[in-house]
Amino acid sequence: MMFPRLPASLLTLVSALMFCAVVHAADPAPAGEMPDDELHESMAGQDVDAGEKPTPAGQISLDDVRKFTAVLSLVKQAYVEEVDDHALMQAAIKGLLVGLDPHSEYLEAGALSQLTEDTSGSYVGLGIEVTTVDGALRVIAPIDDTPAARAGIKSGDSILRIDNVPIQAENLNDAVDMLRGPPGTDVTLSILREGSNLPLDIKLKRETIRVASVRGRMLEPGYAYLRISQFQAETGTDLRKRVARLRKDNGKPLSGAILDLRSNPGGLLTSAVEVSDLFLDAGGIVTTKGRIREAEMAFRATPGDALEGVPLVVLIDNGSASAAEIVAGALKDNHRALLMGRRSFGKGSVQTVLTLDDEHALKLTTARYYTPSGVSIQASGIQPDIVLADLALSENEGQALAGISERDLRNHLKGDDDPENEVAPVVLTPVRSGAPSDYALSEALNALKAMALQRRQAPAATVPEGQGKG
């Protein structure tokens, strides 16, 4: 991810505009209360809409500047409590960015530090990725093995209250700060789950979140399971090491692998490119398009597939967002993997940190990204090749008739070896040890085995005599 600095000329323009706003502000009214009718007259006297003229493209409307300064002046003179000028300007800046999209924001020193922590994989909090949707705080995904994941918080949950403080449009910017706090402290979230009419109160304890973004194990001999919970700075390197370790533990080449990107809220663009490149020999990965030159980027795969071309299944769901969707889109469009699960989140935009000074920056949406086929998945998400319902396997699912035979049925015909009046006991056979209880993972493993079998049975390509490959 690029972190370009704003040009000095642009900073000067911003400063000059703010100075202009102060100069044009109306003189404050005398101290004291202002009756409602006088307040209305004051507002009517500063009507800036009359005779408003069209503004040439690329220029700021002087009428808009007057309107802003009029509002600023009225707030200063008539608000129920005196408001500090600096606080008003900070609120104005934040409001400007909130009106753009859910992912652009003004970052002060604390938020900048949190952003660094998130991408490095260590911070104090609950382990939950959130976004704003229609003035509400919505869970994108809980991070594996964190207080949020252990408490059962799910993708799509809406957070109504934090420690009994209602979350509304006015305090959305402060909500993330409210989720964080000193390690060991308690916080209660009031959650509204999709399909439910009653909120659910969940008490959690904050802790230091050290997110291991990559995990892996062998599901069965020859079949590897790879899990990426978040895209951090070292995710690509860690995944390469994990694949090499699993291949070594298997003792022979792998037959196939499952890449689990479910409930992965995203992370760094560069890490998504590294992970995609790890499984691709060639082809495009992602392109980004924006209005500034730095936002125009294109990434392509380099030779070398860490899995050496064995079948790959990718699991996604509606909590798979941003960088996770870049990987899923790249592998799908290059026909490298079979996607299974549910439609992804649909965050098809790229945010860049533009520094203002050592303690302030903008996290600004600067580009949309496009999959190798040229498709933007913004708000539409990535559709899996095979759609799976959100189900779970019970311990003895599919075993209800295990141990029951013909002789257990009433009035069955006697057989030659059927003991008289003997009733065979009904025994439910438990699921074999180590079998996946995860429905989607179980289905993915079955599909992977079929793909591996088809690959082994595919006839070798024949080359006519006298010809060869150069």
Number of C-alpha atoms within 10 A of each C-alpha: 12 12 12 11 12 15 9 10 9 10 12 11 11 12 12 12 14 14 11 14 18 14 11 14 18 17 12 12 14 8 8 8 12 16 9 9 8 10 15 11 10 14 13 10 9 14 11 17 11 7 7 11 10 8 12 8 7 6 7 11 15 13 17 14 18 20 18 18 20 21 15 19 19 20 16 19 21 17 12 10 9 10 12 9 11 9 10 14 13 12 12 14 13 17 15 13 18 18 10 12 12 14 16 21 24 22 21 16 13 11 17 20 13 18 15 12 16 21 17 16 18 16 22 19 26 25 27 21 19 20 16 18 13 8 14 15 23 20 22 25 29 26 24 20 15 20 22 23 16 14 15 10 20 19 25 18 18 25 23 20 19 20 14 12 14 14 20 15 14 10 12 18 18 10 19 18 13 14 19 18 19 12 15 13 12 14 19 16 21 22 21 19 17 11 6 8 8 10 15 14 17 15 15 18 18 21 20 17 20 16 20 18 21 21 15 18 15 17 18 12 13 18 23 22 20 21 20 25 27 29 27 25 19 17 25 23 14 17 22 17 13 17 22 13 13 21 19 12 13 17 10 11 14 22 23 22 26 25 21 25 26 23 27 32 28 27 21 20 22 17 23 28 21 21 22 24 26 21 25 26 18 14 17 22 27 25 22 20 18 16 9 9 8 15 20 15 13 14 16 18 20 15 13 14 16 18 20 13 16 19 24 24 24 26 24 30 27 21 27 32 28 28 27 32 27 29 25 30 28 28 26 22 17 17 11 19 24 21 26 23 23 24 20 27 28 20 25 23 21 23 21 19 23 19 17 16 11 9 13 16 21 20 21 18 20 20 21 19 26 22 25 22 15 12 15 21 23 16 12 13 22 28 20 21 15 13 15 18 10 10 9 12 13 11 13 13 11 12 13 11 11 13 13 14 10 11 16 14 10 7 8 9 10 11 10 6 6 11 11 8 6 9 11 12 9 12 12 13 13 12 15 9 6 8 11 16 14 13 16 24 21 16 14 26 22 12 18 22 17 13 19 19 13 12 13 11 9 8 8 7 6 6 9 7 6 5 7 7 4 3
